[in-house]
Amino acid sequence: MLDNIAATDNKLGNHLAGSLYDMGPEVPRDLPKPVGQWNQSRLIVKGWKVEHWLNGKKVVAADLASPEGKAMIAASKFKTWPKFATLSKGHLAFQDHGNVVSYRAIKIRELK
């Protein structure tokens, strides 16, 4: 989640709340709720296929193992990260850039 209004890294449409940072398509700037209200985010990951739903709207649909997905990674800042999108299991990371970030009701389920 990102404050699309006050964040310093909000100049590009794929650097906004809900985006696949630096890789996916532009996300509507007004989709997140105003700061101080809760947003609902749903990530669905099946293999290398990733979907992100923000407040009921699908904002990301990508297959990171496809030629298109690999091209997105190669054109992003993650191209120099040797293990980016290469490990199928591991840890979740929540990122911040020195600002207050709050999460609630995080649920993780295995999809059958």
A tleap script that builds the chain and sets N, CA, C and O, in Angstrom:
source leaprc.protein.ff14SB
mol = sequence {
  NMET LEU ASP ASN ILE ALA ALA THR ASP ASN
  LYS LEU GLY ASN HIE LEU ALA GLY SER LEU
  TYR ASP MET GLY PRO GLU VAL PRO ARG ASP
  LEU PRO LYS PRO VAL GLY GLN TRP ASN GLN
  SER ARG LEU ILE VAL LYS GLY TRP LYS VAL
  GLU HIE TRP LEU ASN GLY LYS LYS VAL VAL
  ALA ALA ASP LEU ALA SER PRO GLU GLY LYS
  ALA MET ILE ALA ALA SER LYS PHE LYS THR
  TRP PRO LYS PHE ALA THR LEU SER LYS GLY
  HIE LEU ALA PHE GLN ASP HIE GLY ASN VAL
  VAL SER TYR ARG ALA ILE LYS ILE ARG GLU
  LEU CLYS
}
set mol.1.N position { 0.844 -1.178 0.000 }
set mol.1.CA position { 0.000 0.000 0.000 }
set mol.1.C position { 0.886 1.237 0.000 }
set mol.1.O position { 1.980 1.250 0.564 }
set mol.2.N position { 0.393 2.237 -0.628 }
set mol.2.CA position { 1.163 3.465 -0.783 }
set mol.2.C position { 0.193 4.633 -0.758 }
set mol.2.O position { -0.932 4.532 -1.247 }
set mol.3.N position { 0.628 5.718 -0.195 }
set mol.3.CA position { -0.153 6.950 -0.250 }
set mol.3.C position { 0.101 7.572 -1.617 }
set mol.3.O position { 1.141 8.193 -1.839 }
set mol.4.N position { -0.846 7.406 -2.529 }
set mol.4.CA position { -0.651 7.886 -3.894 }
set mol.4.C position { -0.524 9.398 -3.989 }
set mol.4.O position { -0.030 9.909 -4.995 }
set mol.5.N position { -0.952 10.116 -2.979 }
set mol.5.CA position { -0.908 11.580 -3.020 }
set mol.5.C position { 0.408 12.110 -2.460 }
set mol.5.O position { 1.063 12.936 -3.094 }
set mol.6.N position { 0.798 11.642 -1.280 }
set mol.6.CA position { 1.949 12.229 -0.598 }
set mol.6.C position { 3.263 11.477 -0.804 }
set mol.6.O position { 4.321 12.005 -0.463 }
set mol.7.N position { 3.227 10.282 -1.344 }
set mol.7.CA position { 4.463 9.518 -1.516 }
set mol.7.C position { 5.390 10.217 -2.504 }
set mol.7.O position { 4.937 10.826 -3.473 }
set mol.8.N position { 6.677 10.125 -2.251 }
set mol.8.CA position { 7.631 10.754 -3.152 }
set mol.8.C position { 7.845 9.919 -4.417 }
set mol.8.O position { 8.292 10.440 -5.440 }
set mol.9.N position { 7.529 8.638 -4.346 }
set mol.9.CA position { 7.739 7.740 -5.481 }
set mol.9.C position { 6.403 7.441 -6.176 }
set mol.9.O position { 6.050 6.279 -6.379 }
set mol.10.N position { 5.674 8.489 -6.534 }
set mol.10.CA position { 4.350 8.295 -7.127 }
set mol.10.C position { 4.236 8.919 -8.516 }
set mol.10.O position { 3.136 9.237 -8.970 }
set mol.11.N position { 5.350 9.090 -9.174 }
set mol.11.CA position { 5.326 9.776 -10.483 }
set mol.11.C position { 4.905 8.856 -11.622 }
set mol.11.O position { 4.306 9.315 -12.595 }
set mol.12.N position { 5.205 7.575 -11.517 }
set mol.12.CA position { 4.857 6.610 -12.560 }
set mol.12.C position { 3.622 5.824 -12.143 }
set mol.12.O position { 3.427 5.551 -10.959 }
set mol.13.N position { 2.797 5.465 -13.106 }
set mol.13.CA position { 1.554 4.740 -12.823 }
set mol.13.C position { 1.760 3.344 -12.285 }
set mol.13.O position { 0.860 2.787 -11.656 }
set mol.14.N position { 2.947 2.754 -12.522 }
set mol.14.CA position { 3.204 1.444 -11.939 }
set mol.14.C position { 4.085 1.545 -10.692 }
set mol.14.O position { 4.755 0.587 -10.308 }
set mol.15.N position { 4.068 2.721 -10.073 }
set mol.15.CA position { 4.695 2.934 -8.767 }
set mol.15.C position { 3.630 3.354 -7.763 }
set mol.15.O position { 3.946 4.000 -6.764 }
set mol.16.N position { 2.384 3.000 -8.012 }
set mol.16.CA position { 1.271 3.416 -7.155 }
set mol.16.C position { 0.740 2.246 -6.346 }
set mol.16.O position { 1.104 1.095 -6.589 }
set mol.17.N position { -0.118 2.543 -5.392 }
set mol.17.CA position { -0.725 1.515 -4.557 }
set mol.17.C position { -1.409 0.481 -5.425 }
set mol.17.O position { -2.213 0.821 -6.293 }
set mol.18.N position { -1.093 -0.772 -5.192 }
set mol.18.CA position { -1.710 -1.868 -5.916 }
set mol.18.C position { -0.956 -2.316 -7.145 }
set mol.18.O position { -1.273 -3.363 -7.710 }
set mol.19.N position { 0.029 -1.559 -7.572 }
set mol.19.CA position { 0.737 -1.908 -8.802 }
set mol.19.C position { 1.739 -3.036 -8.581 }
set mol.19.O position { 2.161 -3.311 -7.458 }
set mol.20.N position { 2.103 -3.676 -9.679 }
set mol.20.CA position { 3.234 -4.589 -9.678 }
set mol.20.C position { 4.436 -3.689 -9.933 }
set mol.20.O position { 4.787 -3.405 -11.079 }
set mol.21.N position { 5.051 -3.254 -8.860 }
set mol.21.CA position { 5.997 -2.144 -8.874 }
set mol.21.C position { 7.012 -2.245 -10.002 }
set mol.21.O position { 7.736 -3.232 -10.133 }
set mol.22.N position { 7.042 -1.211 -10.799 }
set mol.22.CA position { 8.021 -1.030 -11.870 }
set mol.22.C position { 7.829 -2.011 -13.030 }
set mol.22.O position { 8.645 -2.039 -13.951 }
set mol.23.N position { 6.756 -2.817 -12.995 }
set mol.23.CA position { 6.592 -3.811 -14.054 }
set mol.23.C position { 5.201 -3.816 -14.678 }
set mol.23.O position { 5.078 -3.897 -15.900 }
set mol.24.N position { 4.182 -3.734 -13.886 }
set mol.24.CA position { 2.836 -3.908 -14.398 }
set mol.24.C position { 2.286 -2.654 -15.048 }
set mol.24.O position { 2.977 -1.644 -15.178 }
set mol.25.N position { 1.022 -2.739 -15.454 }
set mol.25.CA position { 0.384 -1.571 -16.057 }
set mol.25.C position { 0.078 -0.502 -15.018 }
set mol.25.O position { 0.184 -0.739 -13.815 }
set mol.26.N position { -0.294 0.654 -15.488 }
set mol.26.CA position { -0.665 1.757 -14.602 }
set mol.26.C position { -1.923 1.383 -13.826 }
set mol.26.O position { -2.857 0.800 -14.375 }
set mol.27.N position { -1.930 1.725 -12.551 }
set mol.27.CA position { -3.082 1.496 -11.675 }
set mol.27.C position { -3.781 2.835 -11.476 }
set mol.27.O position { -3.116 3.857 -11.308 }
set mol.28.N position { -5.124 2.844 -11.491 }
set mol.28.CA position { -5.819 4.121 -11.276 }
set mol.28.C position { -5.386 4.793 -9.971 }
set mol.28.O position { -5.427 4.182 -8.904 }
set mol.29.N position { -4.981 6.032 -10.069 }
set mol.29.CA position { -4.459 6.792 -8.930 }
set mol.29.C position { -5.494 6.937 -7.814 }
set mol.29.O position { -5.136 7.024 -6.639 }
set mol.30.N position { -6.785 6.963 -8.184 }
set mol.30.CA position { -7.830 7.192 -7.178 }
set mol.30.C position { -8.437 5.899 -6.652 }
set mol.30.O position { -9.425 5.957 -5.920 }
set mol.31.N position { -7.894 4.742 -6.991 }
set mol.31.CA position { -8.466 3.473 -6.541 }
set mol.31.C position { -8.332 3.235 -5.034 }
set mol.31.O position { -9.293 2.782 -4.412 }
set mol.32.N position { -7.188 3.522 -4.429 }
set mol.32.CA position { -7.103 3.333 -2.981 }
set mol.32.C position { -7.997 4.327 -2.253 }
set mol.32.O position { -8.272 5.424 -2.740 }
set mol.33.N position { -8.437 3.912 -1.078 }
set mol.33.CA position { -9.216 4.812 -0.227 }
set mol.33.C position { -8.287 5.864 0.359 }
set mol.33.O position { -7.074 5.659 0.397 }
set mol.34.N position { -8.829 6.979 0.814 }
set mol.34.CA position { -7.982 8.022 1.409 }
set mol.34.C position { -7.198 7.510 2.618 }
set mol.34.O position { -7.628 6.583 3.305 }
set mol.35.N position { -6.062 8.118 2.861 }
set mol.35.CA position { -5.239 7.769 4.024 }
set mol.35.C position { -6.101 7.821 5.270 }
set mol.35.O position { -6.868 8.762 5.474 }
set mol.36.N position { -5.961 6.786 6.108 }
set mol.36.CA position { -6.750 6.689 7.334 }
set mol.36.C position { -7.909 5.720 7.204 }
set mol.36.O position { -8.500 5.328 8.211 }
set mol.37.N position { -8.248 5.321 5.973 }
set mol.37.CA position { -9.277 4.307 5.748 }
set mol.37.C position { -8.601 3.020 5.296 }
set mol.37.O position { -7.530 3.043 4.689 }
set mol.38.N position { -9.251 1.884 5.606 }
set mol.38.CA position { -8.693 0.590 5.241 }
set mol.38.C position { -9.008 0.254 3.795 }
set mol.38.O position { -10.123 0.474 3.323 }
set mol.39.N position { -8.028 -0.276 3.105 }
set mol.39.CA position { -8.202 -0.832 1.766 }
set mol.39.C position { -8.269 -2.352 1.894 }
set mol.39.O position { -7.798 -2.923 2.878 }
set mol.40.N position { -8.854 -2.993 0.900 }
set mol.40.CA position { -8.867 -4.448 0.866 }
set mol.40.C position { -8.010 -4.901 -0.308 }
set mol.40.O position { -8.213 -4.483 -1.448 }
set mol.41.N position { -7.057 -5.757 -0.004 }
set mol.41.CA position { -6.137 -6.248 -1.015 }
set mol.41.C position { -6.185 -7.770 -1.015 }
set mol.41.O position { -6.186 -8.396 0.045 }
set mol.42.N position { -6.224 -8.360 -2.194 }
set mol.42.CA position { -6.207 -9.821 -2.322 }
set mol.42.C position { -5.156 -10.185 -3.352 }
set mol.42.O position { -5.206 -9.739 -4.498 }
set mol.43.N position { -4.207 -11.000 -2.929 }
set mol.43.CA position { -3.180 -11.530 -3.827 }
set mol.43.C position { -3.483 -12.991 -4.073 }
set mol.43.O position { -3.711 -13.751 -3.131 }
set mol.44.N position { -3.485 -13.383 -5.314 }
set mol.44.CA position { -3.679 -14.788 -5.678 }
set mol.44.C position { -2.459 -15.196 -6.488 }
set mol.44.O position { -2.175 -14.630 -7.544 }
set mol.45.N position { -1.749 -16.182 -5.976 }
set mol.45.CA position { -0.529 -16.644 -6.638 }
set mol.45.C position { -0.665 -18.138 -6.888 }
set mol.45.O position { -0.821 -18.921 -5.951 }
set mol.46.N position { -0.606 -18.524 -8.148 }
set mol.46.CA position { -0.647 -19.930 -8.552 }
set mol.46.C position { 0.564 -20.163 -9.436 }
set mol.46.O position { 0.589 -19.756 -10.598 }
set mol.47.N position { 1.567 -20.822 -8.872 }
set mol.47.CA position { 2.824 -20.957 -9.604 }
set mol.47.C position { 3.407 -19.573 -9.790 }
set mol.47.O position { 3.647 -18.858 -8.817 }
set mol.48.N position { 3.635 -19.196 -11.032 }
set mol.48.CA position { 4.176 -17.873 -11.328 }
set mol.48.C position { 3.111 -16.913 -11.832 }
set mol.48.O position { 3.416 -15.793 -12.242 }
set mol.49.N position { 1.854 -17.358 -11.799 }
set mol.49.CA position { 0.750 -16.478 -12.192 }
set mol.49.C position { 0.296 -15.703 -10.966 }
set mol.49.O position { -0.028 -16.282 -9.929 }
set mol.50.N position { 0.277 -14.406 -11.102 }
set mol.50.CA position { -0.010 -13.515 -9.983 }
set mol.50.C position { -1.167 -12.591 -10.348 }
set mol.50.O position { -1.192 -11.991 -11.423 }
set mol.51.N position { -2.127 -12.490 -9.422 }
set mol.51.CA position { -3.202 -11.501 -9.558 }
set mol.51.C position { -3.216 -10.657 -8.295 }
set mol.51.O position { -2.963 -11.158 -7.199 }
set mol.52.N position { -3.511 -9.385 -8.453 }
set mol.52.CA position { -3.715 -8.507 -7.301 }
set mol.52.C position { -5.028 -7.782 -7.508 }
set mol.52.O position { -5.261 -7.154 -8.541 }
set mol.53.N position { -5.874 -7.883 -6.506 }
set mol.53.CA position { -7.163 -7.203 -6.495 }
set mol.53.C position { -7.105 -6.147 -5.408 }
set mol.53.O position { -6.749 -6.454 -4.271 }
set mol.54.N position { -7.446 -4.912 -5.734 }
set mol.54.CA position { -7.450 -3.814 -4.777 }
set mol.54.C position { -8.857 -3.242 -4.714 }
set mol.54.O position { -9.387 -2.745 -5.708 }
set mol.55.N position { -9.443 -3.319 -3.543 }
set mol.55.CA position { -10.809 -2.831 -3.319 }
set mol.55.C position { -11.785 -3.378 -4.366 }
set mol.55.O position { -12.633 -2.657 -4.891 }
set mol.56.N position { -11.637 -4.683 -4.652 }
set mol.56.CA position { -12.562 -5.374 -5.543 }
set mol.56.C position { -12.267 -5.245 -7.023 }
set mol.56.O position { -13.012 -5.787 -7.839 }
set mol.57.N position { -11.199 -4.540 -7.402 }
set mol.57.CA position { -10.860 -4.369 -8.818 }
set mol.57.C position { -9.521 -5.048 -9.100 }
set mol.57.O position { -8.541 -4.822 -8.391 }
set mol.58.N position { -9.488 -5.894 -10.156 }
set mol.58.CA position { -8.231 -6.544 -10.519 }
set mol.58.C position { -7.309 -5.504 -11.144 }
set mol.58.O position { -7.644 -4.890 -12.157 }
set mol.59.N position { -6.137 -5.315 -10.526 }
set mol.59.CA position { -5.192 -4.311 -11.012 }
set mol.59.C position { -3.917 -4.939 -11.580 }
set mol.59.O position { -3.161 -4.281 -12.295 }
set mol.60.N position { -3.683 -6.216 -11.258 }
set mol.60.CA position { -2.511 -6.909 -11.782 }
set mol.60.C position { -2.927 -8.320 -12.182 }
set mol.60.O position { -3.636 -9.003 -11.444 }
set mol.61.N position { -2.486 -8.739 -13.333 }
set mol.61.CA position { -2.602 -10.122 -13.791 }
set mol.61.C position { -1.352 -10.382 -14.609 }
set mol.61.O position { -1.201 -9.847 -15.707 }
set mol.62.N position { -0.459 -11.198 -14.083 }
set mol.62.CA position { 0.810 -11.433 -14.767 }
set mol.62.C position { 1.260 -12.865 -14.565 }
set mol.62.O position { 1.016 -13.467 -13.519 }
set mol.63.N position { 1.909 -13.393 -15.563 }
set mol.63.CA position { 2.566 -14.695 -15.476 }
set mol.63.C position { 4.059 -14.408 -15.559 }
set mol.63.O position { 4.592 -14.163 -16.641 }
set mol.64.N position { 4.724 -14.440 -14.422 }
set mol.64.CA position { 6.131 -14.041 -14.367 }
set mol.64.C position { 7.065 -15.026 -15.055 }
set mol.64.O position { 8.227 -14.704 -15.302 }
set mol.65.N position { 6.568 -16.242 -15.374 }
set mol.65.CA position { 7.392 -17.226 -16.073 }
set mol.65.C position { 7.211 -17.155 -17.587 }
set mol.65.O position { 7.970 -17.779 -18.329 }
set mol.66.N position { 6.230 -16.411 -18.045 }
set mol.66.CA position { 5.971 -16.296 -19.482 }
set mol.66.C position { 7.008 -15.382 -20.126 }
set mol.66.O position { 7.704 -14.645 -19.427 }
set mol.67.N position { 7.117 -15.423 -21.453 }
set mol.67.CA position { 8.032 -14.482 -22.128 }
set mol.67.C position { 7.703 -13.022 -21.795 }
set mol.67.O position { 8.606 -12.205 -21.616 }
set mol.68.N position { 6.403 -12.696 -21.712 }
set mol.68.CA position { 6.007 -11.326 -21.366 }
set mol.68.C position { 6.435 -10.974 -19.939 }
set mol.68.O position { 6.932 -9.876 -19.688 }
set mol.69.N position { 6.241 -11.914 -19.005 }
set mol.69.CA position { 6.631 -11.687 -17.621 }
set mol.69.C position { 8.131 -11.514 -17.479 }
set mol.69.O position { 8.598 -10.636 -16.754 }
set mol.70.N position { 8.881 -12.350 -18.171 }
set mol.70.CA position { 10.347 -12.229 -18.123 }
set mol.70.C position { 10.814 -10.913 -18.728 }
set mol.70.O position { 11.787 -10.319 -18.263 }
set mol.71.N position { 10.116 -10.457 -19.770 }
set mol.71.CA position { 10.462 -9.165 -20.375 }
set mol.71.C position { 10.157 -8.019 -19.414 }
set mol.71.O position { 10.912 -7.050 -19.345 }
set mol.72.N position { 9.052 -8.126 -18.672 }
set mol.72.CA position { 8.727 -7.089 -17.680 }
set mol.72.C position { 9.813 -7.014 -16.618 }
set mol.72.O position { 10.232 -5.923 -16.229 }
set mol.73.N position { 10.271 -8.177 -16.145 }
set mol.73.CA position { 11.329 -8.198 -15.130 }
set mol.73.C position { 12.616 -7.607 -15.703 }
set mol.73.O position { 13.291 -6.820 -15.038 }
set mol.74.N position { 12.953 -7.982 -16.925 }
set mol.74.CA position { 14.187 -7.502 -17.559 }
set mol.74.C position { 14.188 -5.993 -17.770 }
set mol.74.O position { 15.251 -5.375 -17.831 }
set mol.75.N position { 13.005 -5.399 -17.882 }
set mol.75.CA position { 12.918 -3.950 -18.091 }
set mol.75.C position { 12.727 -3.186 -16.782 }
set mol.75.O position { 12.559 -1.967 -16.796 }
set mol.76.N position { 12.751 -3.892 -15.658 }
set mol.76.CA position { 12.485 -3.262 -14.362 }
set mol.76.C position { 13.766 -3.106 -13.551 }
set mol.76.O position { 14.841 -3.548 -13.956 }
set mol.77.N position { 13.619 -2.463 -12.394 }
set mol.77.CA position { 14.760 -2.320 -11.486 }
set mol.77.C position { 15.175 -3.658 -10.891 }
set mol.77.O position { 16.262 -3.772 -10.326 }
set mol.78.N position { 14.319 -4.675 -11.012 }
set mol.78.CA position { 14.599 -5.980 -10.421 }
set mol.78.C position { 15.492 -6.849 -11.304 }
set mol.78.O position { 15.866 -7.951 -10.904 }
set mol.79.N position { 15.833 -6.374 -12.485 }
set mol.79.CA position { 16.647 -7.164 -13.415 }
set mol.79.C position { 18.009 -7.518 -12.831 }
set mol.79.O position { 18.615 -8.507 -13.245 }
set mol.80.N position { 18.501 -6.733 -11.882 }
set mol.80.CA position { 19.814 -7.005 -11.289 }
set mol.80.C position { 19.724 -7.814 -10.003 }
set mol.80.O position { 20.745 -8.107 -9.381 }
set mol.81.N position { 18.512 -8.177 -9.602 }
set mol.81.CA position { 18.328 -8.989 -8.400 }
set mol.81.C position { 18.366 -10.453 -8.818 }
set mol.81.O position { 17.398 -10.935 -9.407 }
set mol.82.N position { 19.435 -11.175 -8.539 }
set mol.82.CA position { 19.610 -12.517 -9.089 }
set mol.82.C position { 18.489 -13.504 -8.737 }
set mol.82.O position { 18.192 -14.391 -9.538 }
set mol.83.N position { 17.876 -13.379 -7.591 }
set mol.83.CA position { 16.860 -14.353 -7.186 }
set mol.83.C position { 15.432 -13.847 -7.351 }
set mol.83.O position { 14.490 -14.528 -6.943 }
set mol.84.N position { 15.253 -12.677 -7.936 }
set mol.84.CA position { 13.908 -12.131 -8.071 }
set mol.84.C position { 13.059 -13.040 -8.954 }
set mol.84.O position { 13.444 -13.375 -10.074 }
set mol.85.N position { 11.900 -13.431 -8.430 }
set mol.85.CA position { 10.935 -14.291 -9.142 }
set mol.85.C position { 11.558 -15.612 -9.572 }
set mol.85.O position { 11.271 -16.114 -10.659 }
set mol.86.N position { 12.415 -16.177 -8.714 }
set mol.86.CA position { 13.014 -17.477 -9.032 }
set mol.86.C position { 12.729 -18.524 -7.963 }
set mol.86.O position { 12.935 -19.714 -8.201 }
set mol.87.N position { 12.261 -18.106 -6.793 }
set mol.87.CA position { 12.014 -19.045 -5.695 }
set mol.87.C position { 10.506 -19.249 -5.528 }
set mol.87.O position { 9.758 -18.289 -5.342 }
set mol.88.N position { 10.075 -20.494 -5.595 }
set mol.88.CA position { 8.631 -20.756 -5.537 }
set mol.88.C position { 8.092 -20.817 -4.114 }
set mol.88.O position { 6.877 -20.776 -3.919 }
set mol.89.N position { 8.955 -20.913 -3.128 }
set mol.89.CA position { 8.516 -20.938 -1.727 }
set mol.89.C position { 9.462 -20.078 -0.912 }
set mol.89.O position { 10.627 -19.892 -1.266 }
set mol.90.N position { 8.938 -19.559 0.183 }
set mol.90.CA position { 9.800 -18.761 1.035 }
set mol.90.C position { 9.017 -17.863 1.953 }
set mol.90.O position { 7.955 -18.238 2.450 }
set mol.91.N position { 9.526 -16.705 2.174 }
set mol.91.CA position { 8.974 -15.761 3.117 }
set mol.91.C position { 8.199 -14.658 2.407 }
set mol.91.O position { 8.428 -14.363 1.234 }
set mol.92.N position { 7.287 -14.066 3.143 }
set mol.92.CA position { 6.603 -12.866 2.670 }
set mol.92.C position { 7.340 -11.661 3.235 }
set mol.92.O position { 7.835 -11.696 4.362 }
set mol.93.N position { 7.407 -10.612 2.458 }
set mol.93.CA position { 8.053 -9.391 2.920 }
set mol.93.C position { 7.081 -8.230 2.757 }
set mol.93.O position { 6.455 -8.071 1.709 }
set mol.94.N position { 6.963 -7.433 3.792 }
set mol.94.CA position { 6.158 -6.218 3.737 }
set mol.94.C position { 7.131 -5.057 3.749 }
set mol.94.O position { 7.955 -4.936 4.655 }
set mol.95.N position { 7.037 -4.211 2.753 }
set mol.95.CA position { 8.017 -3.151 2.569 }
set mol.95.C position { 7.443 -1.799 2.964 }
set mol.95.O position { 6.257 -1.527 2.777 }
set mol.96.N position { 8.298 -0.974 3.506 }
set mol.96.CA position { 7.951 0.424 3.735 }
set mol.96.C position { 9.168 1.252 3.352 }
set mol.96.O position { 10.262 0.720 3.166 }
set mol.97.N position { 8.971 2.516 3.240 }
set mol.97.CA position { 10.080 3.419 2.910 }
set mol.97.C position { 10.217 4.467 3.999 }
set mol.97.O position { 10.350 5.658 3.720 }
set mol.98.N position { 10.183 4.003 5.261 }
set mol.98.CA position { 10.358 4.913 6.374 }
set mol.98.C position { 9.080 5.587 6.841 }
set mol.98.O position { 9.120 6.470 7.699 }
set mol.99.N position { 7.946 5.180 6.285 }
set mol.99.CA position { 6.667 5.753 6.684 }
set mol.99.C position { 5.867 4.742 7.496 }
set mol.99.O position { 6.163 3.547 7.475 }
set mol.100.N position { 4.873 5.216 8.197 }
set mol.100.CA position { 4.007 4.328 8.969 }
set mol.100.C position { 3.150 3.515 8.002 }
set mol.100.O position { 2.532 4.068 7.092 }
set mol.101.N position { 3.119 2.206 8.206 }
set mol.101.CA position { 2.296 1.305 7.403 }
set mol.101.C position { 1.550 0.401 8.372 }
set mol.101.O position { 2.145 -0.111 9.321 }
set mol.102.N position { 0.263 0.199 8.148 }
set mol.102.CA position { -0.535 -0.658 9.023 }
set mol.102.C position { -1.263 -1.703 8.195 }
set mol.102.O position { -1.786 -1.410 7.120 }
set mol.103.N position { -1.290 -2.918 8.705 }
set mol.103.CA position { -2.017 -4.018 8.090 }
set mol.103.C position { -2.915 -4.631 9.152 }
set mol.103.O position { -2.595 -4.585 10.340 }
set mol.104.N position { -4.032 -5.201 8.734 }
set mol.104.CA position { -4.880 -5.929 9.667 }
set mol.104.C position { -5.509 -7.106 8.926 }
set mol.104.O position { -5.674 -7.079 7.706 }
set mol.105.N position { -5.849 -8.119 9.676 }
set mol.105.CA position { -6.562 -9.289 9.163 }
set mol.105.C position { -5.839 -9.938 7.981 }
set mol.105.O position { -6.457 -10.231 6.958 }
set mol.106.N position { -4.541 -10.160 8.120 }
set mol.106.CA position { -3.790 -10.826 7.062 }
set mol.106.C position { -4.073 -12.315 7.175 }
set mol.106.O position { -3.914 -12.910 8.240 }
set mol.107.N position { -4.497 -12.911 6.062 }
set mol.107.CA position { -4.789 -14.349 6.018 }
set mol.107.C position { -4.031 -14.966 4.865 }
set mol.107.O position { -3.981 -14.410 3.768 }
set mol.108.N position { -3.446 -16.113 5.120 }
set mol.108.CA position { -2.715 -16.834 4.087 }
set mol.108.C position { -3.346 -18.204 3.971 }
set mol.108.O position { -3.461 -18.932 4.957 }
set mol.109.N position { -3.756 -18.554 2.758 }
set mol.109.CA position { -4.365 -19.863 2.510 }
set mol.109.C position { -3.652 -20.532 1.354 }
set mol.109.O position { -3.232 -19.876 0.401 }
set mol.110.N position { -3.521 -21.842 1.448 }
set mol.110.CA position { -2.997 -22.598 0.323 }
set mol.110.C position { -4.158 -22.905 -0.619 }
set mol.110.O position { -5.212 -23.379 -0.195 }
set mol.111.N position { -3.947 -22.631 -1.887 }
set mol.111.CA position { -4.957 -22.908 -2.906 }
set mol.111.C position { -4.790 -24.326 -3.419 }
set mol.111.O position { -3.677 -24.766 -3.706 }
set mol.112.N position { -5.871 -25.019 -3.529 }
set mol.112.CA position { -5.823 -26.408 -4.040 }
set mol.112.C position { -6.150 -26.417 -5.509 }
set mol.112.O position { -6.165 -27.479 -6.131 }
savepdb mol mol.pdb
quit
